[in-house]
């Protein structure tokens, strides 16, 4: 058991440092996107107020920003403990039972995240092979937008794997 704990600890520490570095870069990137988003909103409001029309591409790029920020922020929120948790029933259980439930929750979330990553990859490959474009004014290629999905869910999968290792260590470490 000692070798398993040592391996999990080392994996969690090393991978966690790499993941945290990547997430820090994405967090700064998300900040830049949020600043750009403000300019897009100002452009939209200005266009509506002065020209009584909204350029279609402004709304289009707003949609792209939502995909990027949402998908890439999932793993960051998990690592920072910012996801919503409904734990009212679980809090009443003994600590050992909560720790075991945490393993199963982490495993289920990891499986779902891996499936979403795989589907995101398929979507990107389809968009590249079929030259999928936005139907709006810009006719922009959509695979760069879709790329946020497998990247975001892939990072979430890694974060969930580390969370799963941590949950196992919480149980194994008490033995």
N, C-alpha and C positions, 0 to 999 in steps of 0.2 A: 504494500500500500504506500510506503514511503516514496518509492520511485515514481509512482503515478502522481502523487501530490507534488513532488519536485518538478516533474515534467509539465504538469498543468500550470503550476506557478510560473515556471520559466516561459512557457508559451503565452500565458496571459500577460506577463510583464512585457516581453519583447514585442508581441503583436499589438498590445495595447499602446505602446509608445509610438509605433509606426502609424497605427490607425489614428491616434490623437493628433499626430503631425499632419496627416492628410486632412483630417476634419478641421483643423485650425486653418489650413489654407482655404478649404471650401467655405468656412465661416466668413473669412475675409472676402472671398469671392461673392458670397451671398450678400454681404454688406454693400459691396460695389453694385450688385444687381439691384438692391433695394434703393440705393441712391439714384441709379438710372431710372428705376421705376417711378420715383418721385418726379423726375423730369418728364417722363411719359405722361403722368397724370396732369402735370402743369400744362403740357402741350395739349392734352385732350380738353381740359377746362378752357384754356385760352381759345382754342379753335371753336369750341361751342359758343363761347361768349361773344367773340368778335366776328366770326365767320359763319355762325349758325350751322356748322357742319363739323363732323369729327373725321379726321383722316382715318381710313380703315386700318392702315398699318399700325397706328398707335394702339388700337385695341388688340390687334394681332400680337404685337410684341408684349403686351401685358399678359396675354395667355402664356407666352413662352416663359416669361419671368416666373409665373406661378408654378409651372412644371419644374423649373430648375430649383427654385427655393424650397419647394415642398419635398421633392425627391432627395435632394442632397442634404436637407436638414434633418432627416429621420434618424440617421446614425448619431449625429451630433446631439440631438435631443435625448437619445437613449443613454449616451455616455455621460451626459450632464444630469441625468435623472429628471428630465423635464417632461417626460411622457405622462399622460394622465393614468393614474392607477386607481382602480376601484378595489379597495382592500378591506371594506367594512366586515365582511364575513370571515375573511382569512385571518384578520388580526385577532380573532377570538380563539383560534386554534393554537395548539402547543407549537413552540418554535421548531421542533424537529419536523412536524407535519408541514408547517409553512415552508421550510427549506426544501422538502421533497416536492411539494406542489410547485415551487419556484423552478425546479429542474424541468418538470413537465411543461410548464408554461413557456419557459425559454426554448425548449425543444420544439414545441408546436409553432411558436413564433418564428423560429429559425427555419423550419420546413416551409412555412408560408412565404417567408421572405426569399428563400432560395427559388421557390416556384415563380414568384413575381420577377425575380432577377432573370430567370430563364426566359420567361415570356417577354420581358423587356428586350433581351438580346434578340429574340426572334422578330420582334417588332422593328428594331433598328435594321436588322438584315433585310427584312421585307421592304422597308422604306428605301433602302439603298438599291436593292435589286429592281424594284418597280419605279424608281425615281419619283417617289411620292412627294407631292408639293401641296402647300396650303392653297385652299380654293379662293382665298381672298385676293386682295389687290397686289400683294408682293410676289405671289407665286413662289414663296421661299421653300427651299428643300426642308423637309420635316425630320430627316434622320438626325440632324444635330440636336434638335429639340428633344426627340425621343431618346437620345443618348443619355439624358439626365436620369431616365428611369432605371436602366440597368446599373448605372454608376451608383445612384442613390441606394437602390435596393441591394446591390452587391456590398456596399459599405455597411448597410444595415445588417446584412447577413453576417459579415465579419464581426460587427459589434455584438450581435446576438450570440454568435459562437463563443466569443469571449465571456459574455454574460452567462452562457450555459456552463462554461468551464468554471466560472466563479461560483455558480450555484452548486456545482458538483463539489468544489472545494469546501463550500460551507457545510456540506453534509459529511464528506469524507474527513475533513479536518477535525470534526467533533468526535470521531471514533477513536 
